[in-house]
Amino acid sequence: MRNPNDVLKSLQSNACNEEYKYKRLYRNLYNEEFFLKAYQNIYAKEGNMTAGTDGKTIDGMGTERIRKIIESLKNHSYQPRPARREYIQKKNSRKKRPQMTS
């Protein structure tokens, strides 16, 4: 499998080229390294322990969970949960921020 950094650089360099056609992007979702790179990019950020629409947090992410996700993608059993956007009050502010809910 290709290195995620190489794939992402290729996607970035070709993103503005309307003639370029992306092929077989889906297969990159079978690469554990993509999930680990995504985890690496968000694990140290503020708010990373906020539960998603499925009620799970990043705390439960690991190679076993990644492998289960990949297997469900491969056997086409993955079913994304529908989400809708709601606005909730920001802390210490009168403004609201969007939040995805199931």
C-alpha positions in Angstrom: 0.0 0.0 0.0 1.1 3.5 -0.7 2.4 5.8 2.0 -0.4 8.2 3.1 1.9 11.2 2.8 2.7 10.4 -0.8 -1.0 10.0 -1.6 -2.0 13.2 0.1 0.8 15.1 -1.6 -0.4 13.8 -5.0 -4.0 14.7 -4.2 -2.9 18.2 -3.2 -0.8 18.8 -6.2 -3.6 17.6 -8.6 -6.5 19.2 -6.8 -6.6 22.3 -9.0 -6.2 20.4 -12.2 -9.7 19.9 -13.6 -8.3 17.4 -16.2 -6.9 15.1 -13.5 -9.2 12.2 -12.6 -8.9 10.5 -9.3 -8.9 6.7 -9.6 -9.5 4.1 -6.8 -9.4 6.6 -3.9 -11.6 4.3 -1.9 -8.9 1.7 -1.6 -6.9 4.1 0.5 -9.5 3.6 3.2 -8.2 0.0 3.5 -4.8 1.3 4.6 -4.3 1.4 8.4 -1.7 4.0 8.0 -4.3 6.6 6.8 -6.3 6.1 10.0 -3.2 6.3 12.2 -2.1 9.5 10.4 -5.6 11.0 10.9 -5.4 10.0 14.6 -2.0 11.6 14.9 -3.3 14.9 13.5 -6.1 15.2 16.0 -5.2 13.4 19.2 -3.4 16.3 20.8 -5.9 19.0 19.8 -8.3 20.6 22.2 -11.8 19.1 22.2 -10.6 15.7 20.9 -12.4 13.9 23.7 -15.7 15.2 22.6 -18.0 12.3 21.7 -19.1 12.0 18.1 -22.6 11.4 16.9 -22.0 7.7 17.6 -21.2 8.5 21.2 -17.6 7.3 20.9 -14.5 9.4 21.6 -11.0 9.2 20.1 -9.9 7.6 23.4 -11.2 4.3 22.1 -9.2 4.4 18.9 -6.7 1.7 18.4 -5.5 -0.8 15.8 -8.3 -3.2 16.6 -10.9 -0.6 16.1 -9.2 0.5 12.9 -9.1 -3.1 11.6 -12.8 -3.5 12.3 -13.6 -0.3 10.4 -11.5 -1.4 7.5 -13.1 -4.9 7.5 -16.6 -3.3 7.4 -15.6 -1.1 4.5 -14.2 -4.1 2.6 -17.2 -6.3 3.1 -19.6 -3.4 2.5 -21.3 -3.7 5.9 -20.3 -0.2 6.9 -23.4 1.9 7.3 -22.8 5.6 8.1 -25.2 7.0 10.6 -27.3 9.9 9.4 -26.5 13.2 11.0 -28.1 16.6 11.2 -26.7 20.0 12.1 -27.8 21.7 15.2 -26.5 24.9 16.8 -25.4 25.0 20.4 -24.3 27.9 22.6 -20.6 28.5 22.8 -19.0 28.7 26.3 -18.6 32.2 27.5 -20.3 33.7 24.4 -23.7 34.6 23.0 -22.7 33.0 19.7 -23.6 29.5 18.6 -21.5 26.9 16.9 -22.7 24.0 14.7 -22.8 20.5 16.1 -23.6 17.4 14.1 -26.0 15.1 15.8 -27.6 11.8 14.9 
